[in-house]
Amino acid sequence: MKTLNLTFKGSLGKTHTLKLNYASDGLSKEQVQAAMDKIAATKLFVKDGEFLYAVPVSAKYVTTTEDVVIAKQAA
């Protein structure tokens, strides 16, 4: 599975990551930066008085693979 992880600094200085499971593959740096700027500008996500995604920091695609050790067979 491939996710796009967007990292932000919150308004209180903490680091927060927004993980997008169904992001388009191969987005340009400019497209991702513009999207992160829009997310930060909305100030929509607040927890305990902190705007979670206040300042864009970084973005990366993360690919996760699963190696099944034991799988139950269908009857």
Phi and psi in degrees as a GROMACS rama.xvg file:
@    title "Ramachandran Plot"
@    xaxis  label "Phi"
@    yaxis  label "Psi"
@TYPE xy
-114.284  128.516  LYS-2
-123.926  157.002  THR-3
-106.504  115.819  LEU-4
-100.813  120.093  ASN-5
-106.399  123.465  LEU-6
-106.144  133.067  THR-7
-130.559  158.363  PHE-8
-97.1498  135.767  LYS-9
-80.9954  171.298  GLY-10
-65.8396  -17.6376  SER-11
-101.096  8.92156  LEU-12
91.5395  -2.54428  GLY-13
-78.6081  154.739  LYS-14
-94.1604  134.666  THR-15
-133.478  143.651  HIS-16
-119.497  130.63  THR-17
-104.564  117.547  LEU-18
-103.393  122.542  LYS-19
-109.018  112.495  LEU-20
-75.4134  -29.2579  ASN-21
-118.693  38.2483  TYR-22
-74.6663  151.219  ALA-23
-63.4557  142.14  SER-24
-80.9929  137.835  ASP-25
80.119  29.1842  GLY-26
-67.2295  145.932  LEU-27
-76.8538  161.471  SER-28
-56.939  -41.0886  LYS-29
-65.6786  -40.9792  GLU-30
-64.146  -44.2588  GLN-31
-67.0553  -42.4522  VAL-32
-61.8736  -42.5725  GLN-33
-63.1903  -41.677  ALA-34
-64.9868  -42.2969  ALA-35
-64.9538  -38.8202  MET-36
-62.6544  -40.1517  ASP-37
-66.0979  -41.9061  LYS-38
-60.5472  -45.3144  ILE-39
-63.8197  -38.754  ALA-40
-68.8127  -26.6904  ALA-41
-70.5441  -29.2198  THR-42
50.2946  38.5919  LYS-43
-82.8038  -30.7283  LEU-44
-99.4363  109.686  PHE-45
-128.246  136.212  VAL-46
-143.202  126.778  LYS-47
52.3894  40.3135  ASP-48
78.9245  5.784  GLY-49
-110.231  131.165  GLU-50
-75.1117  114.061  PHE-51
-68.1619  -37.2674  LEU-52
-117.318  65.0914  TYR-53
-84.0615  -41.0348  ALA-54
-131.837  119.624  VAL-55
-63.8157  136.611  PRO-56
-117.581  -53.8159  VAL-57
-158.411  167.553  SER-58
-146.469  143.815  ALA-59
-155.048  149.542  LYS-60
-86.1382  136.88  TYR-61
-124.045  125.348  VAL-62
-106.397  126.304  THR-63
-111.978  132.018  THR-64
-116.848  149.922  THR-65
-115.441  132.123  GLU-66
-112.744  104.788  ASP-67
-73.2864  127.734  VAL-68
-94.5306  -47.32  VAL-69
-133.458  129.897  ILE-70
-125.643  128.982  ALA-71
-73.6462  126.912  LYS-72
-81.9834  145.63  GLN-73
-67.1424  143.58  ALA-74
